[in-house]
Amino acid sequence: MHYLFFIGLLLVVAPGAYAQNDLPATSQEIVREGVALYQLERAAWISTDLLQARGFPTPQVSGYFSYAAADSVRTLFVGGAGPTAQVLAEYRYPLRAIRPATARAAGPRPLLPRERALLAIRQQSLADLGHIPEAKLPERASFNAVLLSKAARRGCMC
């Protein structure tokens, strides 16, 4: 009888003990993801400020997004829709150095295939948000989709 009690106790305590051992790995993953999200959002914020400071006609911009590449964090301002969409302005930042002074601006160009896919994800996210009754944005606010790849979550940006 004591054996059954002991086995039952182990079955109850063991998952908790295992979860406690996994806490450092889980917390590191959360921190990496948080830093990656912060860097993408920071790049978008700084890029928007830089775009406005140079007097760019923002009504031409139909959307923007930031993403991590192997060597940089990039923010693209896109104009047009569907197959005619193109990059109107781009800002690149070295990894771990997302500051106005490190920004490299580029002019209009076609979207790369990966960028076209990211734009489609962003647009679908916006459409999906409209189907969630609880998702209400404050007045004069806009939705900013942050596209975080698995590579960024694994720490390529940390």
Secondary structure, DSSP 8 states (H G I E B T S, - for coil): -HHHHHHHHHHHHHHHHHHHHTHHHHHHHHHHHHHHHHHHHHHHHHHHHHHHHTT--GGG--EEEEEE-SSEEEEEEEES-GGG-EEEEEEEEETT--SGGG-EEE--EE--HHHHHHHHHHHHHHHHHTT-TT----TT---------HHIIIIIT-
